[in-house]
Amino acid sequence: MRQAALRAAWLAIGLFMSAPACAAPVVLEAEHKEIRLHEGIEVLEDAQRRLQATDFSALPPASFHKLPGEHHSYGYSGSAFWARAEIGNPGAGGADWFLVYKQVAIDRIQVFLGRADGTWREIAPYGAETAHELFGGLRYPAFHLSLAGGERATVLVRIENSSPIRFPLVMQEFHDFFKQDRVGRMWAGLALVIPLVVAIYMLFLWGAMRDHSLLLYIGFQLSVMVASAWISGYLAEILPMLPRRTLAEIGVVAFNLSYFFGLLHARAFMQLPRRQPVLARAVLFAAPLFLLVIGIEFVQPTAARLITVAGAIGVVLFVFGTSLAAWYRRLPHAAIYAAAWASLLPGVASIIGSRLGWIDHGAVTVAQLAAGVMSSLIFGIALAGQIRLREARAQTVMAQGRLLAAAHHDLRQPLQSLGIFIELMRGEADQPAQVRTLAGRMEAAYGSLTDFLDGLLELSRAADGQHEPKLVRLRVNDVLAPLVAEYRRLAAAVGLELRYVPCAGWIESDPRLLERILRNILANAVRYTQRGRILVGCRRCGDRLAIEVCDTGPGIAERDQERMFDTFFQGAEAQNSRAGFGLGLAIVKQLALRMGHEICLRSVEGRGSCFRVLVPRPSLKER
């Protein structure tokens, strides 16, 4: 043992003394299962991409410079980079090692082995014979190197990359390499199965509930899973037949799709169209920009990856901050949703740290997989809580509907009798004036109570689904024009101007139910607007048409806007005027939900309100 150690030390010194042009050789000793090469690496930039392995014997020693640090990054560069290292086998027998490039974001890598006789041989990536088989690949590019006893060799590594240039090169002992690869594959597979199970569970929920926001979450979760599979190297194991450049493109596409679906899902989860319409429009504008980045990846991959990293920071911080603000406004489960996005921050931070050369790729892999698992579980908790809350509300609405229907049935007949008695009182010609006045007041009260019961019945029918919508294609003007003509006369009677901008657009809706929605909104506008005007018009919003009714009324306080569509809720102005019972907008909401339409409210206290009904537009072929 002592003689072997002395022989190894002598050989190492001899190797160092015989190669002054290079850094000290790396001694491959069997007791070291993994040897990092950063201390023995020298780097050369090939800006013209013309150098060959055989050219290096003629280059002066000053052409190379020592690698500054283990995690040093040369940034985004269009050049090819070469790394040189000396390795030696001090033992008497042969040694089998793997040269491993521990980073998955690589477009092209070549490895050359130079022998003492001056010959160079390019080493093929290990596993090339199984590259056509699923799960036949390796997480990282690896090259099998065999050295005879006492042999010294030079390793040249050539890299071209659209991602930052780094040299995370290690030598791994033959058997330990396969052991680590099996362990890494097992943990990566386990970490990716959990988000997949959550996504499948959400898919079943979508099949039962037909909630489109669940589809957005499923798209987000699957995109994160594919991106994590790429960054962990698991995608290279599954699809070894694809070049590393193609795998990188898949990873970048997955990252940008996750931003796209994540923003849209956050918009739906936090109810931004209803609570913060300006922010909702900003999200709707920003999300498709990440689809544009996908196109840039195939033209200018370096620029696309810079935008992708910046997008990761921006999206995670934006949604996290917005979720906290929604939690402050008491949105249910917003705190859990914020925690889910916060769990993605370590993964984002690890990518930034890797790009800056602060941490190695192994830490990035662990952070990405951990973030994917944690976020999927926390997202699942948030969505499950929101679904339970929605189901509880639906059960409450159904119970209210049954109660309202029973109340209407029990009270309707006595009210009819009361109406007959009032008519008899008013029909008597010889009644005193005081009796006739009281009869008139009783008739007004009777009409108000009848309207209230009719509203209860309408609300119960909408909640129980008795208004089964029959969606047809129609011109929006066919619904709006008669309504505007009717309410223009009512508005003029109270000194208001009702303006209508005709619209020739086509929509897909139930004309009977849509008329009821717009009639309730117009009635409120005429009832609560004291002076000024009412404007009715339409505008396109993507694949939908927005029907808007805006007024110059008193407006609605911000604290009341979230509850305006609740049953029996009335804003301050309605309470002061003692008009209505707080049923009209509740009916509007139920009918809109029944047809799959969206109702939005924008209001500024003291300036007026604007109600928007978003209705699907049929395609040109369907019109």
Residue pairs with C-beta under 8 A, 6 or more apart in sequence:
4 91
7 90
8 27
8 29
8 90
8 91
11 27
11 88
11 90
11 150
12 25
12 27
12 88
12 90
15 25
15 27
15 86
15 88
15 152
16 24
16 25
18 152
19 25
19 86
19 152
20 61
21 61
22 42
22 61
22 64
22 84
22 85
22 86
22 154
23 39
23 40
23 41
23 42
23 66
23 85
23 86
24 39
24 40
24 86
25 40
25 85
25 86
25 87
25 88
25 152
26 35
26 37
26 40
26 85
26 86
26 87
26 88
26 171
27 87
27 88
27 90
28 35
28 87
28 88
28 89
28 90
28 95
28 97
28 147
28 171
29 90
29 91
30 91
30 95
30 173
32 173
33 172
33 173
33 176
34 170
34 171
34 172
34 173
34 176
35 170
35 171
35 172
36 70
36 169
36 170
37 85
37 167
37 169
37 170
37 171
38 67
38 69
38 70
38 167
38 169
40 85
40 86
41 66
41 67
41 83
41 84
41 85
41 167
41 169
42 64
42 65
42 66
42 67
42 83
42 84
42 85
43 64
43 65
43 66
43 67
43 74
43 81
43 82
43 83
43 84
43 167
44 51
44 59
44 63
44 64
44 65
44 81
44 82
44 83
44 84
45 74
45 77
45 79
45 80
45 81
45 82
46 79
46 80
46 81
46 82
46 158
47 79
49 79
49 80
49 160
51 80
51 82
53 112
53 114
53 120
53 122
53 156
53 158
54 120
56 82
56 84
56 114
56 156
57 118
64 84
67 83
67 167
69 357
70 168
70 360
71 166
71 168
71 354
71 357
71 358
71 359
71 360
72 166
72 167
72 357
73 164
73 165
73 166
73 354
73 355
73 356
73 357
74 81
74 164
74 165
74 166
75 164
75 165
76 162
76 163
76 164
76 165
76 302
76 305
76 306
77 165
78 302
80 158
80 159
80 160
81 158
81 159
81 160
81 165
81 167
82 156
82 157
82 158
82 159
83 156
83 157
83 159
83 167
83 169
84 154
84 155
84 156
84 157
85 154
85 155
85 157
85 169
86 152
86 153
86 154
86 155
87 145
87 147
87 152
87 153
87 154
87 155
87 171
88 147
88 151
88 152
88 153
89 95
89 147
89 148
89 149
89 150
89 151
89 152
90 150
91 149
91 150
92 149
92 150
93 149
94 146
94 147
94 148
94 149
95 146
95 147
95 149
96 144
96 145
96 146
96 173
96 174
97 144
97 145
97 146
97 147
97 171
97 172
97 173
97 174
98 126
98 142
98 143
98 144
98 145
98 171
98 172
98 173
98 174
98 177
99 111
99 123
99 142
99 143
99 145
99 155
99 157
99 169
99 170
99 171
100 140
100 141
100 142
100 143
100 169
100 170
100 171
100 172
100 177
101 109
101 140
101 141
101 142
101 157
101 159
101 168
101 169
102 140
102 168
102 169
102 170
102 360
102 361
102 362
103 140
103 166
103 168
103 361
104 139
104 140
104 230
104 231
104 232
104 233
104 235
104 236
104 244
104 247
104 248
104 251
104 361
105 161
105 163
105 231
105 248
105 251
106 141
106 159
106 161
106 163
106 244
106 248
107 160
107 161
107 162
107 163
107 244
107 245
107 248
107 301
108 158
108 159
108 160
108 161
108 244
108 245
109 125
109 141
109 157
109 158
109 159
109 244
110 122
110 157
110 158
111 122
111 123
111 143
111 155
111 156
111 157
111 158
112 120
112 121
112 122
112 123
112 155
112 156
112 157
112 158
113 120
113 121
113 123
113 145
113 153
113 154
113 155
113 156
114 120
114 153
114 154
114 155
114 156
115 121
115 151
115 153
116 151
116 152
116 153
120 156
123 143
123 144
123 145
124 143
125 141
125 142
125 143
126 138
126 142
126 143
126 144
127 136
127 137
127 138
127 142
127 240
130 136
130 137
130 240
131 137
131 240
131 241
132 240
132 241
133 240
133 241
134 238
134 239
135 237
135 238
136 237
136 240
137 236
137 237
137 238
137 239
137 240
138 181
138 233
138 236
138 237
138 240
139 181
139 184
139 185
139 188
139 232
139 233
139 234
139 236
139 237
140 233
140 236
141 244
142 172
142 177
144 174
145 153
145 155
145 171
147 153
157 167
157 169
159 165
159 167
162 245
162 248
162 301
162 302
162 305
163 248
163 302
163 305
164 354
164 355
164 357
166 357
168 360
168 361
172 180
184 233
184 365
185 234
185 237
187 369
188 229
188 232
188 233
188 234
188 365
188 369
189 234
191 228
191 232
191 369
191 370
191 372
191 373
192 225
192 228
192 229
192 232
192 234
192 369
192 372
194 372
194 373
194 376
194 377
195 221
195 224
195 225
195 228
195 372
195 373
195 376
196 222
196 225
198 221
198 376
198 377
198 379
198 380
199 218
199 221
199 222
199 225
199 376
201 380
202 214
202 217
202 218
202 221
202 380
202 383
203 214
203 218
205 211
205 214
205 387
206 214
206 215
206 218
209 387
211 387
212 268
213 265
213 268
213 269
214 383
216 261
216 264
216 265
216 268
217 261
217 265
217 379
217 383
219 257
219 261
220 258
220 261
220 262
220 265
221 376
221 379
223 254
223 255
223 257
223 258
223 260
223 261
224 254
224 258
224 372
224 375
224 376
225 372
226 235
226 250
226 251
226 254
227 251
227 254
227 255
227 258
227 368
228 234
228 368
228 369
228 371
228 372
229 235
229 238
230 236
230 247
230 248
230 250
230 251
230 254
231 251
231 351
231 364
231 365
231 368
232 365
232 368
232 369
233 365
235 247
235 250
235 251
236 244
236 247
239 247
242 250
248 301
249 297
249 298
249 301
252 293
252 294
252 297
252 301
252 304
252 305
252 308
253 294
253 297
255 308
255 311
255 312
256 290
256 291
256 293
256 294
256 297
256 308
256 311
257 290
257 294
259 287
259 290
259 311
259 312
259 315
260 287
260 288
260 290
260 291
262 315
262 319
263 283
263 286
263 287
263 290
263 315
263 319
264 283
264 284
264 287
266 272
266 283
266 319
266 322
266 323
266 337
266 341
267 273
267 280
267 283
267 284
267 287
269 337
269 382
269 383
269 386
270 322
270 323
270 326
270 331
270 334
270 337
271 331
272 279
272 280
272 283
272 322
273 280
273 598
273 600
274 562
274 599
274 600
274 601
275 326
275 329
275 331
275 561
275 562
277 600
277 602
279 322
284 542
290 311
293 304
293 307
293 308
293 311
294 304
296 303
296 304
296 307
297 304
297 305
309 351
309 352
309 355
312 348
312 351
313 348
313 352
316 341
316 344
316 345
316 348
319 341
320 338
320 341
320 342
320 345
323 334
323 335
323 337
323 338
323 341
324 334
324 335
324 338
326 334
326 337
326 338
327 334
327 335
327 338
332 385
332 386
332 389
333 382
333 385
333 386
333 389
336 378
336 381
336 382
336 385
337 379
337 382
339 378
340 375
340 378
340 379
340 381
340 382
341 375
343 371
343 374
343 375
343 378
344 371
344 375
345 371
346 367
346 370
346 371
347 367
347 368
347 370
347 371
347 372
349 367
350 359
350 363
350 364
350 366
350 367
350 368
351 364
351 368
353 359
353 363
353 364
354 360
354 361
354 363
354 364
397 463
397 590
398 463
398 464
400 459
400 460
400 463
400 567
401 459
401 460
401 461
401 462
401 463
401 464
402 460
402 464
403 460
404 456
404 457
404 459
404 460
405 456
405 457
405 460
405 461
405 464
407 453
407 456
408 453
408 456
408 457
408 460
411 453
412 453
415 446
415 449
415 450
415 453
418 446
419 446
419 450
422 439
422 442
422 443
422 446
425 431
425 435
425 436
425 439
425 442
426 436
426 439
426 440
426 443
431 439
452 581
452 583
455 581
455 583
455 584
455 587
456 583
458 516
458 583
458 587
459 567
459 583
459 586
459 587
459 590
460 466
461 467
462 587
462 590
462 591
462 594
463 590
465 594
467 513
467 591
467 594
468 594
469 509
469 510
469 513
469 594
469 595
470 510
470 512
471 508
471 509
471 510
471 595
472 508
472 509
472 510
472 511
473 506
473 507
473 508
473 618
473 622
473 623
474 506
474 507
474 509
474 511
475 504
475 505
475 506
475 507
476 503
476 505
476 506
476 507
476 538
476 545
476 547
476 615
477 502
477 503
477 504
478 511
479 511
479 514
479 515
479 518
480 500
480 502
480 503
480 518
480 536
480 538
480 547
481 500
481 502
483 515
483 518
483 519
483 522
484 498
484 500
484 536
487 498
487 522
487 523
487 526
487 534
488 498
488 500
490 526
491 497
491 498
491 526
491 534
492 498
494 526
495 531
496 526
496 529
496 531
496 532
496 533
496 534
497 532
497 533
497 534
498 526
498 533
498 534
498 536
499 533
499 534
499 535
499 536
500 535
500 536
500 537
501 535
501 536
501 537
501 538
503 537
503 538
503 545
505 538
505 540
505 545
505 617
506 617
506 618
506 623
507 514
507 545
507 615
507 616
507 617
507 618
508 615
508 616
508 617
508 618
508 622
509 595
509 597
509 615
509 616
510 595
513 591
513 594
513 595
514 595
514 597
514 613
514 615
516 587
516 591
517 588
517 591
517 592
517 597
517 599
517 613
518 547
518 549
518 613
520 584
520 585
520 587
520 588
521 549
521 585
521 588
521 611
521 613
522 534
522 536
522 549
523 584
524 580
524 584
524 585
525 534
525 549
525 551
525 553
525 609
526 534
527 577
527 579
527 580
528 551
528 553
528 554
528 573
528 574
528 577
528 579
529 551
529 552
529 553
529 608
530 553
530 554
531 552
532 551
532 552
532 553
532 608
533 551
533 552
534 549
534 550
534 551
534 552
535 548
535 549
535 550
535 551
536 547
536 548
536 549
536 550
537 547
537 548
538 545
538 546
538 547
538 548
539 545
539 546
539 548
540 546
540 617
541 614
543 616
543 617
544 598
544 614
544 615
544 616
544 617
545 614
545 615
545 616
545 617
546 612
546 613
546 614
546 615
547 612
547 613
547 615
548 610
548 611
548 612
548 613
549 610
549 611
550 608
550 609
550 610
550 611
551 608
551 609
551 610
552 607
552 608
553 573
553 608
553 609
554 573
554 605
554 606
554 608
555 603
555 604
555 605
555 606
555 607
555 608
555 609
556 564
556 571
556 573
556 601
556 603
556 605
556 609
557 571
557 572
557 605
558 605
560 569
560 571
560 572
561 601
561 603
563 569
564 571
564 585
564 601
565 585
565 586
565 588
565 589
565 599
565 601
566 582
566 586
567 582
567 583
567 586
568 581
568 582
568 583
568 586
569 582
569 586
570 580
570 581
570 582
574 580
574 582
588 599
589 599
592 598
592 599
592 613
596 616
597 613
597 614
597 615
597 616
598 613
598 614
599 611
599 612
599 613
599 614
600 611
600 612
600 614
601 609
601 610
601 611
601 612
602 609
602 610
602 612
603 609
603 610
